[in-house]
């Protein structure tokens, strides 16, 4: 009698262990009726993973009360709790839902067409990389992007240069000086935003630039990109030597 009782107890223990052990659960992941390949299936309780094949099918070890998480890019994650009925059927079918996609509104503006073709010197766009690699003085920051290139100011300056070329007089007039050339070709916003030269320092800065021998060559060529490069270099020197007006006056 004692032997029979021991046998029954052992048999019940086996059933309990079996019911608590994990089995290989078969399943399939779909988008409506279409199988999904490459879905990651994660057993949250064991941290074991599986991946669905080209037919959306997968196999993963699981038991009752385990949690399975299904993850695929562009689809919403899904989590289910495994129940005994899933294990009995051994054919778990999961449907994933695509994430909603929202298109950002894009505003397209028509740029004005410049009738007069630019010369080779006018379109030396490679020089714009110089400004990217040589940011303005960080100690005189006013809120603008330091390493950015102000394409609006550049466009204004090129348009200004073209306008001046159209206005070439039939007869040669007396040559303009450096300050007149800058005022005629460079927009003031470029001096303020990109070079950090405030309006009250404008005259001192241009006088400082005019002392450089290269200023005469710029007056003759009137290449707007070369002028902007020159002003960028001189502004760093100007700001480095001192921002107080008396410092500049002493150097005169």
C-alpha positions in Angstrom: 0.0 0.0 0.0 2.8 2.3 0.9 4.5 1.6 -2.4 1.4 2.5 -4.4 1.0 5.8 -2.6 4.6 6.6 -3.3 4.1 5.8 -7.0 1.1 8.0 -7.2 2.9 10.9 -5.5 5.8 10.6 -8.0 3.4 10.5 -10.9 1.6 13.6 -9.7 4.9 15.4 -9.4 5.8 14.5 -12.9 2.5 16.0 -14.2 3.2 19.2 -12.2 6.7 19.5 -13.5 5.5 18.8 -17.1 2.8 21.4 -16.8 5.3 24.1 -15.7 8.0 23.3 -18.3 8.2 25.3 -21.5 7.5 23.7 -24.9 8.4 24.8 -28.4 5.5 27.0 -29.4 4.8 27.4 -33.1 3.3 30.6 -34.6 2.9 33.0 -37.5 3.0 36.8 -37.7 0.8 38.5 -40.3 -0.2 41.9 -41.6 -3.9 41.0 -42.3 -3.3 38.0 -44.6 0.3 38.8 -45.6 3.1 37.1 -43.7 5.7 39.3 -42.1 9.4 38.4 -42.4 12.0 39.6 -39.9 9.7 40.1 -36.9 11.6 39.8 -33.6 9.8 37.7 -31.0 11.0 38.1 -27.4 10.0 35.9 -24.4 10.0 38.6 -21.7 10.3 35.9 -19.0 13.4 34.2 -20.3 14.7 36.9 -22.7 15.0 34.3 -25.4 14.4 35.5 -28.9 13.3 34.2 -32.3 12.7 35.8 -35.7 9.9 35.1 -38.2 10.9 33.6 -41.6 9.7 34.5 -45.1 6.4 32.9 -44.4 6.0 34.8 -41.1 6.5 31.6 -39.1 8.5 31.2 -35.9 9.2 28.8 -33.0 10.0 29.9 -29.5 10.1 28.1 -26.1 7.2 29.2 -23.9 4.8 28.1 -21.1 1.6 29.3 -19.6 1.8 33.0 -18.3 4.9 33.8 -20.3 4.8 37.2 -22.1 5.8 37.4 -25.8 6.7 40.7 -27.4 6.6 41.2 -31.2 8.7 43.9 -32.7 9.1 45.1 -36.3 10.2 48.4 -37.7 7.3 50.5 -39.1 4.8 48.4 -37.0 3.4 48.9 -33.6 4.9 46.6 -30.9 2.6 43.9 -29.6 2.7 42.0 -26.3 0.6 38.9 -25.5 0.4 36.6 -22.5 0.7 33.0 -23.4 -2.2 30.8 -22.1 -2.6 27.1 -21.9 -5.0 27.1 -24.9 -2.2 28.6 -27.1 0.1 25.7 -26.0 -2.6 23.1 -26.6 -3.4 24.5 -30.1 0.4 25.1 -30.8 -0.5 27.5 -33.6 -0.3 31.1 -32.4 -1.3 33.6 -35.1 -0.4 37.3 -34.4 -1.5 40.3 -36.5 0.6 43.4 -36.4 -0.6 46.9 -37.2 1.4 49.4 -39.2 2.4 52.7 -37.5 0.5 55.7 -38.9 2.8 57.9 -41.1 2.5 61.6 -41.1 3.8 63.8 -43.9 5.4 67.1 -42.9 4.1 70.1 -44.8 6.8 71.3 -47.2 6.6 74.9 -48.4 8.2 75.4 -51.8 9.1 78.9 -52.8 10.0 79.9 -56.3 13.4 81.6 -56.4 13.8 84.7 -58.6 15.6 84.1 -61.9 18.7 86.1 -62.6 18.7 87.0 -66.2 22.4 88.0 -66.4 24.8 85.0 -66.3 27.4 85.0 -63.6 31.1 85.0 -64.4 33.4 82.2 -63.2 34.6 84.4 -60.4 31.1 85.1 -59.2 30.3 81.4 -58.7 33.3 80.2 -56.7 31.0 78.3 -54.5 33.9 76.3 -53.2 34.9 79.3 -51.1 31.7 78.9 -49.1 33.4 75.9 -47.4 35.9 78.3 -45.9 33.2 79.9 -43.8 32.0 76.6 -42.5 35.6 75.7 -41.4 36.3 79.1 -39.9 33.4 80.1 -37.5 33.1 83.6 -36.3 34.5 84.8 -32.9 32.7 82.7 -30.2 33.3 85.5 -27.6 31.0 87.9 -29.5 28.1 85.6 -30.0 24.7 87.3 -30.6 22.4 84.3 -31.0 23.0 83.4 -34.6 24.3 80.0 -35.8 28.1 80.4 -35.5 29.1 77.8 -38.0 26.3 78.4 -40.4 26.6 80.1 -43.8 24.1 82.9 -44.4 23.0 82.0 -47.9 20.3 84.7 -47.9 23.1 87.4 -47.4 25.2 85.7 -50.1 22.3 85.8 -52.5 21.6 89.5 -51.7 25.3 90.3 -52.2 25.5 88.5 -55.6 22.3 90.3 -56.7 23.8 93.5 -55.6 26.9 92.9 -57.6 24.9 92.0 -60.7 22.9 95.2 -60.3 26.1 97.2 -60.1 27.4 95.6 -63.3 24.2 96.6 -65.1 24.7 100.2 -64.0 28.2 100.5 -65.5 28.5 104.0 -66.8 29.5 104.6 -70.4 32.3 106.8 -69.3 34.8 106.0 -66.6 34.2 107.9 -63.4 36.7 108.4 -60.6 37.5 105.1 -58.8 35.5 104.5 -55.7 37.3 103.8 -52.4 37.1 100.6 -50.3 34.2 101.7 -48.1 32.1 102.8 -51.0 32.7 99.4 -52.7 31.7 97.5 -49.5 28.5 99.5 -49.1 27.7 98.9 -52.7 28.3 95.1 -52.8 27.9 93.8 -49.2 24.6 93.8 -47.4 24.8 95.2 -43.8 23.1 92.1 -42.4 26.2 90.1 -43.4 28.5 92.3 -41.4 26.2 92.0 -38.3 25.1 88.4 -38.4 28.1 86.7 -39.9 31.0 88.9 -38.9 29.6 90.2 -35.6 30.4 93.8 -36.6 27.8 96.0 -35.0 26.6 99.2 -36.9 28.5 101.5 -34.6 31.8 99.7 -35.4 31.2 99.6 -39.1 33.3 102.6 -40.1 36.2 101.6 -37.8 36.2 98.1 -39.2 36.2 99.2 -42.9 39.0 101.7 -42.2 40.9 98.8 -40.6 40.3 96.6 -43.7 41.3 99.4 -46.1 44.8 99.5 -44.7 45.4 95.9 -46.0 47.1 96.1 -49.5 44.7 93.4 -50.7 41.8 95.9 -50.4 43.0 97.7 -53.6 42.9 94.4 -55.6 39.4 93.8 -54.4 38.3 97.2 -55.5 39.4 96.4 -59.1 38.0 92.8 -59.2 34.8 93.4 -57.2 34.4 89.6 -56.7 31.7 89.3 -54.1 32.9 86.0 -52.7 36.5 87.1 -52.5 35.3 90.2 -50.7 33.3 88.2 -48.2 36.3 85.9 -47.5 38.5 88.9 -47.0 36.0 90.5 -44.6 35.7 87.3 -42.7 39.5 87.1 -42.1 39.8 90.8 -41.2 36.8 90.6 -38.8 38.6 88.0 -36.8 41.7 90.1 -36.6 39.7 93.2 -35.8 37.8 91.5 -33.0 40.9 89.8 -31.6 42.9 93.0 -31.4 40.2 94.6 -29.3 36.6 95.7 -29.5 36.9 99.1 -27.8 37.1 102.1 -30.3 40.2 103.6 -28.6 42.2 100.4 -29.2 41.6 100.8 -33.0 42.3 104.5 -32.8 45.7 103.9 -31.1 46.7 101.6 -33.9 46.1 104.3 -36.5 
